[in-house]
Amino acid sequence: MKKIKLGILREGKLPRDRRVPFTPEQCKQIHTDYPEVSLVVQPSDWRAFSDDEYVDAGIILQEDLSDCDILMGIKEVPKSDLIAGKTYLFFSHTIKKQSYNRSLLQVLADKSIRMVDYECLVDKHGNRIIGFGRYAGIVGAYNGVMGYGMKYNLFKLKPAHDCHDKKEIFRELDKAHLPNIKVVVTGSGRVANGASETMGAMNMRKVTPYEFLNYTFREPVYVQLHSGDYYSAIDGSPYSGPDFHQHPERYRCIFSDPDSFASVTDLLIHCTYWDPNADILFSLDRMKDPSFRISVIADVTCDIGGSIPSTNRATTIDNKFMGYDPISGREVEPFTKEAITVMAVDNLPCELPRDASDGFGKHLMERVLPALCGEDNEELIGRATIVKDGKLTARFEYLKDYLEGKE
């Protein structure tokens, strides 16, 4: 293996992200497992792990990273900080042609940077192998329970971002004495499974979709719904997962049909990736109906103008909740009687930065570093490379007009 110098970037995007690609202990382990890799860390005053923790782990702090071969961060690197000719790994938020990052992609190309996007690290079947989804689900569900307690003056939980780690937020849940409400978690991926982990930490009973719809309970219960539980083929044919994901326009959402989930759910924790071609979960008109029972929505997906139509903006870590008045269609105070309380924080893992960083770093070490620092025989890094040597790679040629400012 050739000698490589790897630099951990200080997060420069505002608001400051406190997560890191590798924790101090993981950096120490990299030195052991990869003797040909030297690793340095750019000092930072806002990381979840202090500079002293890195120094105590034997890691060198270095302000100028221009002698590094590979530079790793989390969020987009400010354009003025990008160093020409280097390999960068971070979430670029360009692959969906996000207009606000067009100029970032242009600078990456102009500076002949090899841009490896975490979001594009997929196996040969196209499945993502890395991400923060689990912690988005854990925190999103916690925030949903917190919001329900605040709306009905039942209990108050310590905000997740004020907790040291996941263990502390799970201890906080001991305060959450819920009545016999019904909770829906949508989805079957990492995000939804993280939300279910929070439900499990509360010892909340999990029930089947049939039980959820047809039975009453003396305790709070939750159900985890997969797409087949609330989408139905328009032509009446049986639900098919592969067909739904390839052709969502062929399916109708039945979540808000009469006597379906929207009529019996109190707290909705929405964790399902939404395809713009798919039917929305429910309409604004349906939210006006007296039979629409949902009073608190934790929109973990936070797709603006997406499957939850009342999510017309993101909320923030410091101000997690907003209110939506379905009759007027206006935003109101979050905990008023007429409001449906909505949590739509778009950077939920930042509320649990130490745990989220630890989980992310483990996946990087196990699944990405061998290909990044050695031979990329399975093209893992190649598939995730958006630009290289000033040009889009073949996989991302669809971004050509976006890059050139033509769309």
C-alpha positions in Angstrom: 0.0 0.0 0.0 1.3 3.4 -0.9 1.8 6.1 1.7 -1.3 8.3 2.1 -1.9 11.3 4.3 -5.5 11.8 5.4 -6.8 15.0 6.9 -10.0 15.4 8.9 -11.5 18.8 8.1 -12.9 21.4 10.5 -16.6 21.9 9.5 -16.9 25.3 7.9 -20.6 25.4 6.8 -23.0 27.4 8.9 -24.7 26.5 11.1 -21.7 24.5 12.4 -22.0 20.8 12.3 -20.5 19.0 15.3 -20.2 15.6 13.8 -16.9 14.0 12.6 -16.0 11.3 10.1 -13.8 9.5 12.8 -13.8 9.7 16.6 -10.5 10.0 18.4 -10.4 6.3 19.2 -11.2 5.4 15.6 -8.3 7.7 14.4 -6.1 5.8 16.8 -7.3 2.5 15.4 -6.7 3.6 11.8 -3.0 4.3 12.7 -2.8 0.7 13.9 -4.7 -1.0 11.1 -3.2 1.2 8.3 0.5 1.8 9.0 1.0 3.4 5.6 -1.7 6.0 6.4 -0.8 9.1 8.4 -3.8 11.0 9.8 -4.1 14.6 11.0 -7.0 16.6 12.3 -7.7 20.3 11.7 -8.3 22.0 15.1 -11.9 23.0 15.8 -13.7 24.7 18.7 -17.1 23.2 17.9 -16.7 19.5 17.3 -18.5 17.1 19.6 -15.0 15.7 20.3 -12.5 18.2 21.6 -9.0 18.8 20.2 -7.7 17.5 23.5 -9.5 14.2 23.0 -7.7 13.7 19.7 -4.3 14.7 21.2 -4.9 12.3 24.1 -5.5 9.6 21.4 -2.1 10.4 19.9 -3.5 12.3 16.9 -1.6 15.3 15.5 -3.5 18.6 15.1 -2.6 20.4 11.9 -4.2 23.7 10.7 -2.8 23.6 7.1 -4.0 20.4 5.3 -2.5 21.3 1.9 0.0 18.4 2.2 -2.8 15.8 2.6 -3.9 13.5 -0.2 -7.4 12.8 1.1 -9.6 15.3 3.0 -12.7 14.1 4.9 -15.5 16.1 6.4 -19.3 15.9 6.9 -21.2 18.8 5.3 -20.3 20.8 2.2 -16.8 22.4 2.3 -16.9 26.2 1.8 -15.7 26.9 -1.8 -12.9 29.2 -0.7 -11.4 26.4 1.4 -11.2 23.8 -1.3 -7.7 22.8 -2.3 -7.1 22.0 -5.9 -6.1 18.5 -7.0 -7.2 16.8 -3.8 -9.6 14.0 -3.0 -12.5 15.1 -0.9 -15.2 13.0 0.9 -18.3 14.8 2.2 -22.0 15.1 1.6 -22.0 17.5 -1.4 -25.8 17.7 -1.8 -25.5 18.1 -5.6 -26.7 14.8 -7.1 -30.4 15.9 -7.1 -29.4 19.1 -8.9 -29.8 21.3 -5.8 -29.6 24.8 -7.1 -28.0 26.2 -4.0 -24.9 24.0 -4.6 -24.4 24.4 -8.3 -21.5 26.7 -7.8 -19.9 24.2 -5.4 -19.9 21.5 -8.1 -18.5 24.0 -10.6 -15.6 24.9 -8.2 -15.0 21.2 -7.6 -14.6 20.6 -11.3 -12.6 23.8 -11.9 -10.1 22.8 -9.2 -9.7 19.3 -10.6 -10.9 17.8 -7.3 -11.9 14.1 -7.0 -15.2 14.5 -5.2 -16.4 11.3 -3.5 -19.9 11.8 -2.1 -20.9 9.7 1.0 -24.4 9.6 -0.3 -23.2 7.8 -3.4 -21.3 5.0 -1.7 -23.4 2.1 -2.8 -22.8 -1.6 -3.4 -23.0 -3.2 -6.8 -26.8 -3.5 -6.3 -27.2 0.2 -5.7 -27.8 -0.1 -1.9 -26.3 2.6 0.2 -23.7 1.3 2.6 -23.2 4.3 4.9 -25.2 7.2 6.4 -26.6 8.7 9.6 -30.2 7.4 9.1 -30.4 5.4 12.2 -29.7 8.4 14.4 -32.1 10.6 12.5 -34.8 8.0 13.4 -33.8 7.7 17.0 -33.8 11.5 17.5 -36.8 12.1 15.3 -39.0 9.7 17.3 -37.7 11.1 20.6 -38.6 14.6 19.4 -42.1 13.3 18.4 -42.7 11.9 21.9 -41.3 15.2 23.4 -43.7 17.2 21.2 -46.7 15.1 22.3 -45.8 15.6 25.9 -45.5 19.4 25.4 -48.8 19.7 23.4 -50.9 18.1 26.2 -48.8 19.2 29.2 -48.1 15.6 30.1 -44.3 15.7 30.7 -41.2 17.6 29.6 -38.1 15.9 28.2 -34.6 17.3 28.0 -33.9 18.3 24.4 -31.8 15.7 22.7 -29.1 18.2 21.7 -28.6 18.9 25.5 -28.1 15.2 26.2 -24.6 13.7 26.2 -25.4 10.6 24.2 -28.1 8.1 23.3 -28.0 6.5 26.7 -29.0 9.8 28.3 -32.0 10.4 25.9 -33.2 6.9 26.5 -33.0 7.5 30.3 -35.1 10.7 29.7 -37.8 8.6 28.2 -38.5 7.2 31.6 -40.4 10.5 32.2 -42.6 10.0 29.1 -45.8 8.6 30.6 -48.1 8.4 27.6 -51.8 7.7 27.7 -53.2 4.9 25.5 -52.3 6.6 22.2 -51.5 5.0 18.9 -48.2 5.8 17.2 -47.3 5.1 13.5 -43.7 4.7 12.3 -43.5 4.6 8.5 -40.7 2.8 6.7 -38.5 -0.2 6.9 -35.0 1.2 6.4 -32.3 2.5 8.8 -34.3 5.7 9.7 -37.5 3.8 10.6 -35.6 1.1 12.5 -33.9 3.9 14.5 -37.3 5.3 15.3 -38.5 1.9 16.4 -35.4 1.6 18.6 -36.7 4.7 20.5 -40.1 3.1 20.8 -38.4 0.0 22.2 -36.5 2.1 24.7 -39.9 3.2 26.0 -41.0 -0.5 26.3 -43.9 0.5 24.0 -45.9 -2.4 22.7 -45.6 -3.1 19.0 -48.7 -4.3 17.2 -49.6 -5.5 13.7 -51.3 -3.2 11.2 -54.5 -5.2 11.6 -54.5 -4.9 15.4 -53.7 -1.2 15.1 -56.6 -0.5 12.9 -59.2 -2.7 14.6 -58.4 -2.9 18.3 -58.4 -0.6 21.2 -55.7 -0.8 23.9 -55.2 0.2 27.5 -51.6 1.2 26.9 -49.8 3.2 24.2 -48.9 1.1 21.2 -47.1 1.6 17.9 -47.0 0.0 14.5 -44.2 0.1 11.9 -45.8 0.3 8.5 -44.1 -0.8 5.3 -45.1 0.7 1.9 -47.3 -2.3 1.2 -49.4 -1.5 4.2 -50.5 1.8 2.9 -50.0 1.8 -0.8 -52.3 -0.1 -3.2 -52.0 -0.7 -7.0 -54.3 1.5 -8.9 -55.2 -1.4 -11.3 -56.2 -3.6 -8.4 -53.2 -6.0 -8.8 -51.3 -7.2 -5.7 -48.8 -4.9 -4.2 -45.2 -5.5 -5.5 -42.3 -3.9 -3.7 -39.9 -3.9 -6.7 -42.7 -2.6 -9.0 -43.7 0.1 -6.4 -40.1 1.4 -6.1 -39.6 1.5 -9.9 -43.1 2.8 -10.8 -44.6 4.5 -7.7 -47.1 6.4 -10.0 -48.9 3.1 -10.4 -49.9 3.1 -6.8 -52.4 5.0 -4.6 -51.8 5.9 -1.0 -54.6 4.5 1.2 -53.2 5.9 4.5 -55.9 8.5 4.8 -58.8 6.5 3.4 -61.9 6.4 5.6 -61.3 4.0 8.5 -57.7 3.7 7.7 -54.5 4.9 9.6 -55.1 8.6 9.6 -58.4 8.1 11.5 -56.8 6.1 14.4 -53.3 7.6 14.7 -52.4 10.1 17.4 -48.7 10.5 16.7 -47.1 10.0 13.3 -43.4 9.4 13.0 -42.7 9.6 9.2 -39.5 8.0 8.1 -40.1 6.8 4.6 -38.1 8.1 1.6 -40.5 9.8 -0.7 -40.3 9.7 -4.5 -41.8 12.8 -6.1 -43.7 10.5 -8.4 -45.4 8.7 -5.5 -48.8 9.7 -4.1 -48.6 11.8 -0.9 -49.5 10.4 2.5 -52.5 12.6 2.9 -53.8 15.9 1.5 -54.3 19.3 3.1 -58.1 18.8 2.6 -58.0 15.5 4.4 -56.2 17.3 7.4 -59.3 19.5 7.7 -61.6 16.5 8.2 -62.7 16.0 11.8 -61.9 12.3 11.4 -58.2 13.1 10.8 -56.9 12.2 14.3 -53.2 12.9 14.0 -52.3 15.8 16.3 -48.5 15.5 16.3 -46.3 14.8 13.3 -42.6 14.0 13.5 -41.6 14.4 9.9 -38.2 12.8 10.0 -37.9 12.8 6.2 -38.4 16.6 6.1 -39.2 16.7 2.4 -40.4 20.2 1.8 -43.5 20.1 -0.3 -43.3 16.3 -0.2 -45.4 13.5 1.3 -46.4 15.5 4.4 -48.1 18.6 2.8 -48.0 20.6 6.0 -44.2 20.5 6.0 -43.6 23.7 4.1 -40.3 24.5 5.8 -37.7 22.9 8.0 -37.7 23.6 11.7 -34.4 23.9 13.6 -32.7 22.1 16.5 -33.2 25.1 18.8 -36.9 25.6 17.6 -38.0 22.1 16.8 -41.7 22.5 16.5 -44.1 24.6 14.5 -47.9 24.5 14.4 -50.1 24.0 11.3 -53.7 25.1 11.4 -55.5 22.8 8.9 -58.6 25.0 8.7 -56.8 28.2 7.8 -53.8 26.5 6.2 -51.5 28.8 8.1 -48.5 28.3 10.4 -49.5 29.0 14.0 -47.9 28.5 17.4 -47.0 24.8 17.8 -48.9 23.8 20.9 -52.2 25.7 20.5 -55.5 23.7 20.5 -56.2 24.2 16.8 -52.6 23.3 15.8 -51.3 20.1 14.5 -47.8 20.1 16.0 -45.1 19.4 13.4 -41.4 18.6 14.0 -39.4 18.9 10.8 -35.7 19.2 11.7 -33.6 18.4 8.7 -30.3 17.7 10.5 -31.5 15.4 13.3 -28.3 13.4 13.7 -26.6 16.6 14.8 -28.6 16.4 18.0 -26.7 13.3 18.9 -23.3 14.0 17.4 -21.0 11.7 19.4 -23.1 8.6 18.9 -23.9 9.5 15.2 -20.2 10.1 14.5 -19.2 6.8 16.2 -21.6 4.8 14.1 -20.7 6.6 10.9 -17.0 6.2 11.5 -17.4 2.4 12.1 -19.0 2.0 8.7 -16.3 4.1 7.1 -13.6 2.0 8.6 -15.2 -1.3 7.8 -16.6 -0.6 4.3 -14.9 2.4 2.8 -11.3 2.8 4.0 -10.0 -0.5 2.5 -11.1 0.7 -1.0 -10.1 4.3 -0.4 -6.6 3.6 0.9 -6.0 0.4 -1.1 -7.3 -1.2 -4.2 -10.8 -0.2 -5.3 -11.4 -3.6 -6.9 -15.2 -3.4 -6.7 -15.4 0.2 -7.8 -16.9 1.4 -4.6 -15.0 4.7 -4.6 -15.4 4.9 -8.4 -19.2 4.7 -8.2 -19.3 7.5 -5.6 -16.9 9.8 -7.5 -19.0 12.7 -9.0 -16.2 14.7 -10.6 -12.5 13.8 -11.4 -9.8 15.6 -13.3 -12.2 18.5 -14.0 -15.0 16.4 -15.6 -18.1 14.6 -14.5 -17.7 10.8 -14.3 -19.8 8.6 -16.6 -22.3 7.8 -13.7 -23.0 11.5 -13.2 -23.2 12.7 -16.8 -26.8 13.5 -16.1 -25.6 16.5 -14.1 -23.9 18.1 -17.2 -26.6 20.8 -17.9 -26.9 21.5 -14.1 -23.1 21.9 -13.9 -23.0 24.2 -16.9 -25.9 26.3 -15.5 -28.3 25.3 -18.3 -31.0 24.0 -15.9 
